[in-house]
Amino acid sequence: MRHRLLGLAVCALLGLAVGAATAPAASLPVLYNGLLGYAHVSPTASPPGANDWSCRPSAAHPHPVILVHGTFADMSDSWQALSPLLHNNGYCVFALNYGSYAGSGLIGVDATGDIAVSAGQLSSFVNRVLASTGSDQVDLVGHSQGGMMPRYYLRFLGGASKVHTLVGLAPSNHGTTLEGLFTLASYFPGANAFLGLLCPACEQQSAGSAFLQKLNAGAETVPGVNYTVIESANDEVVTPYTSAFLNGPAVNNIRLQSQCPLDQGEHLSMPYDHIADADVLSALDPSHPLSPACTLVLPVIGG
């Protein structure tokens, strides 16, 4: 929790400073403060800039971006920074909720259902986005389970031909310990009650589960898709943090602290970490890479 609060505070200060300096006049506000992001009004509300079904991708950014939240989260609380940031940078942005246990729609139990079923829901959403935008492929950006679950879609549900890039923020690619899952649940009111009996996705994300053995058997990537994994050494949910990383061609594994040693971001703060978000932009448009601003320059008073 200490890392989380410190990381969110640092990200808020640095992110707001960078956003204020670079955001166009007509752009949407980018909320880098994850504490405020999680205090959303409605879990079913689209995040700012997302789900404009009239949007048509530009030549500069031909692939619509679909944002995929993690376990116990939803599209509203996860993407108050990245959704408007991508929108401001000229992308067509879409987001979905998925995996609600038994279709309950209850707050705090999204992305708890069987992951294979959730991947099917993602498949349907991708098809809807492609049909609406007229694009041939999408890019996927996912947090936690949302960075791992699309790999099932790519490998087993025919998604490889429809996806250009997959970016995972602290994805549970090789699972986590039970302690990590309980840590995650503690951040969401009521989630602990679902962890043991009513969260198939939790069991499937346990290290060594049958689901993960099937997902990672043989090659961990599929040909034709570009992969970027962005992870923090402070991750207390995906443990050990190195289990987020992938092996294979066309993979770029990024550890935040290798770029910016002072970045104290952790699991929940990843979508609100301005350094991680800059990495997302670079992964989606590698011909125009960004250099994350690792330090905040404060004015000298009385000097």
C-alpha positions in Angstrom: 0.0 0.0 0.0 2.9 2.4 0.8 4.3 1.9 -2.7 0.9 2.3 -4.2 0.2 5.6 -2.5 3.6 7.0 -3.2 3.5 5.8 -6.8 0.1 7.4 -7.4 1.2 10.7 -5.8 4.4 10.8 -7.9 2.5 9.9 -11.1 -0.1 12.6 -10.4 2.5 15.3 -9.9 4.7 14.3 -12.8 1.8 13.4 -15.1 -0.1 16.6 -14.5 3.1 18.6 -15.1 3.8 16.8 -18.4 0.1 16.9 -19.5 -0.2 20.6 -18.8 2.9 21.3 -20.9 2.0 19.2 -23.9 -1.8 18.8 -24.1 -3.5 20.6 -27.1 -6.0 23.3 -26.2 -9.0 21.3 -27.3 -7.9 18.1 -25.7 -9.7 16.1 -23.0 -8.2 16.3 -19.4 -6.0 13.3 -18.6 -6.4 12.2 -15.0 -3.1 10.7 -13.9 -4.2 10.5 -10.3 -5.3 6.9 -9.9 -7.0 7.6 -6.5 -9.4 9.9 -8.2 -9.7 7.6 -11.2 -11.0 4.7 -9.0 -13.5 7.0 -7.4 -15.6 6.9 -10.6 -19.3 7.6 -10.8 -20.5 4.6 -12.8 -18.7 1.4 -13.6 -20.6 1.2 -16.9 -19.7 4.7 -18.1 -17.3 4.8 -21.0 -14.0 6.6 -20.0 -13.4 10.0 -21.6 -12.7 9.8 -25.3 -13.8 6.2 -25.6 -16.6 4.4 -27.6 -17.3 7.1 -30.1 -18.7 4.7 -32.7 -18.6 7.4 -35.4 -14.8 7.6 -35.1 -12.8 6.7 -38.2 -9.0 6.0 -37.8 -6.6 8.4 -39.4 -3.8 7.4 -41.8 -1.3 8.2 -39.0 -3.1 5.9 -36.5 -5.0 3.3 -38.7 -5.7 0.8 -35.9 -8.4 1.5 -33.3 -7.3 0.9 -29.8 -9.3 -1.3 -27.4 -8.7 -0.9 -23.7 -9.1 -4.1 -21.6 -9.4 -3.8 -17.8 -8.2 -6.2 -15.2 -9.7 -8.4 -12.5 -12.3 -6.8 -10.2 -11.9 -3.5 -12.2 -14.0 -2.0 -15.0 -13.5 0.3 -18.0 -14.4 3.4 -16.1 -12.1 3.1 -13.1 -9.2 1.8 -15.2 -8.9 4.3 -18.1 -9.4 7.8 -16.9 -5.8 8.6 -18.0 -5.1 6.4 -21.0 -8.4 6.8 -22.8 -8.3 10.6 -23.0 -4.5 10.5 -23.6 -5.0 8.2 -26.7 -7.9 10.3 -27.9 -5.8 13.5 -27.6 -3.1 11.8 -29.7 -5.5 11.1 -32.5 -6.6 7.5 -31.9 -10.0 6.0 -32.1 -10.4 4.5 -28.6 -12.8 1.8 -27.4 -13.3 0.1 -24.1 -15.4 -2.7 -22.7 -16.5 -4.4 -19.5 -16.2 -8.2 -19.6 -16.2 -11.3 -17.4 -18.9 -10.3 -14.9 -19.6 -13.3 -12.8 -22.6 -15.2 -14.2 -23.7 -11.9 -15.9 -24.4 -10.3 -12.5 -23.2 -6.9 -13.5 -22.3 -6.2 -9.8 -19.7 -3.6 -9.0 -16.4 -5.2 -8.1 -16.9 -8.6 -9.8 -16.0 -7.8 -13.4 -13.3 -9.9 -15.0 -14.0 -12.7 -12.5 -15.6 -15.2 -14.9 -14.0 -18.0 -16.9 -11.2 -16.4 -18.9 -11.9 -18.3 -22.0 -15.5 -17.0 -22.0 -14.1 -13.5 -21.4 -11.9 -13.9 -24.4 -15.0 -14.7 -26.4 -16.5 -11.5 -25.3 -13.4 -9.6 -26.4 -13.6 -11.4 -29.8 -17.2 -10.1 -30.2 -16.2 -6.6 -29.2 -13.2 -6.6 -31.6 -15.5 -7.6 -34.5 -17.9 -4.8 -33.6 -15.1 -2.2 -33.6 -13.7 -3.5 -36.9 -17.2 -3.3 -38.5 -17.8 0.2 -37.2 -14.5 1.7 -38.1 -13.8 -0.2 -41.3 -10.4 -1.2 -40.1 -8.6 -4.5 -40.8 -6.9 -4.7 -37.4 -7.0 -3.3 -33.9 -4.5 -2.6 -31.2 -5.1 -4.0 -27.7 -3.9 -2.3 -24.4 -4.7 -4.3 -21.3 -4.0 -4.1 -17.6 -3.4 -7.2 -15.4 -5.8 -9.9 -16.6 -6.6 -7.6 -19.4 -3.1 -7.9 -20.7 -3.0 -11.6 -20.5 -6.6 -12.7 -21.5 -6.2 -11.3 -25.0 -3.5 -13.9 -25.6 -6.1 -16.6 -25.3 -8.1 -14.8 -28.0 -5.1 -14.5 -30.2 -4.0 -18.1 -29.9 -7.3 -20.0 -29.7 -10.1 -17.8 -31.0 -8.7 -16.6 -34.3 -7.7 -13.2 -33.1 -4.1 -13.1 -34.5 -5.2 -11.8 -37.9 -7.3 -9.1 -36.3 -4.7 -7.7 -33.9 -1.6 -5.6 -34.8 -0.2 -4.9 -31.3 -0.9 -6.1 -27.8 0.4 -4.0 -25.0 0.2 -5.4 -21.4 0.4 -3.2 -18.3 1.5 -5.6 -15.5 -0.1 -8.5 -17.2 -0.6 -11.8 -15.4 1.1 -13.8 -18.2 2.5 -16.5 -16.0 0.2 -16.1 -13.1 0.7 -15.0 -9.6 0.8 -16.3 -6.0 -2.4 -16.6 -3.9 -1.0 -13.7 -1.8 -1.0 -11.5 -4.9 -4.6 -12.3 -5.7 -5.7 -11.5 -2.1 -3.7 -8.2 -2.3 -5.6 -7.3 -5.5 -9.0 -8.1 -4.0 -8.3 -6.0 -1.0 -8.4 -2.8 -3.2 -12.0 -3.5 -4.3 -14.8 -3.4 -1.7 -16.6 -6.8 -1.7 -14.1 -8.5 -3.9 -12.7 -10.7 -1.2 -16.1 -12.4 -0.9 -15.9 -13.5 -4.5 -12.2 -14.6 -4.5 -12.6 -18.1 -3.1 -15.8 -19.4 -4.5 -17.1 -17.1 -7.2 -14.0 -16.1 -9.1 -12.9 -18.7 -11.7 -10.5 -16.1 -13.2 -8.7 -15.9 -9.9 -8.0 -19.6 -9.8 -7.0 -19.5 -13.5 -4.5 -16.8 -12.8 -2.8 -18.7 -10.0 0.8 -19.7 -10.9 0.8 -23.2 -12.4 -2.9 -23.4 -13.1 -4.1 -25.7 -15.9 -5.4 -22.6 -17.8 -1.9 -20.9 -17.8 -0.2 -24.2 -18.7 -2.4 -24.4 -21.8 -1.9 -20.8 -22.6 1.9 -20.8 -22.4 2.5 -24.3 -23.8 4.9 -24.1 -26.7 5.3 -20.6 -28.1 4.1 -17.7 -25.8 3.4 -15.5 -28.8 1.7 -15.8 -32.1 3.3 -14.8 -35.5 2.3 -11.4 -36.9 1.4 -9.7 -33.6 3.7 -7.2 -31.8 3.9 -7.5 -28.1 5.0 -5.0 -25.4 5.0 -5.8 -21.7 5.3 -2.9 -19.3 5.9 -3.8 -15.6 7.1 -2.4 -12.3 9.5 -4.1 -9.9 7.1 -2.9 -7.2 4.2 -5.0 -8.4 2.6 -6.7 -5.4 -0.1 -8.5 -7.3 1.7 -10.2 -10.2 4.4 -11.8 -8.1 7.2 -12.3 -8.9 7.0 -9.2 -11.1 9.1 -11.0 -13.8 6.2 -13.4 -14.4 4.6 -10.6 -16.4 7.3 -10.8 -19.1 6.9 -12.8 -22.3 9.4 -14.9 -24.3 9.4 -14.9 -28.0 9.9 -12.8 -31.2 8.4 -9.4 -31.6 8.4 -8.9 -27.8 9.6 -5.8 -25.9 9.7 -6.3 -22.2 10.0 -3.0 -20.3 10.8 -2.6 -16.5 9.8 0.9 -15.4 12.7 1.3 -13.0 15.2 0.6 -15.8 13.9 3.8 -17.4 13.2 5.8 -14.3 14.7 4.5 -11.1 12.6 6.8 -8.9 9.3 5.6 -10.4 7.5 3.9 -7.5 4.5 2.8 -9.4 3.0 -0.6 -8.6 0.2 -2.8 -9.9 -2.9 -0.7 -9.6 -1.2 2.5 -10.5 0.2 1.2 -13.8 -2.6 2.6 -16.0 -2.1 6.0 -14.3 1.7 6.1 -14.4 2.7 8.7 -16.9 5.9 6.9 -17.7 4.0 3.6 -18.5 1.5 5.6 -20.5 4.3 7.2 -22.6 5.6 3.6 -23.2 2.1 2.7 -24.4 2.1 5.5 -26.9 5.6 4.4 -28.1 4.5 0.8 -28.5 1.5 1.8 -30.6 3.5 4.2 -32.8 7.2 2.9 -32.6 8.2 5.3 -35.5 7.6 8.2 -33.1 9.0 7.0 -29.7 8.7 9.1 -26.6 11.3 9.7 -24.0 9.5 9.5 -20.6 10.0 12.5 -18.3 11.6 10.8 -15.3 12.1 13.9 -13.2 10.0 16.9 -12.1 11.8 20.2 -12.3 10.4 22.5 -9.6 11.0 26.3 -9.7 13.6 27.7 -7.4 12.0 30.0 -4.8 14.1 32.9 -3.6 17.1 32.0 -5.7 
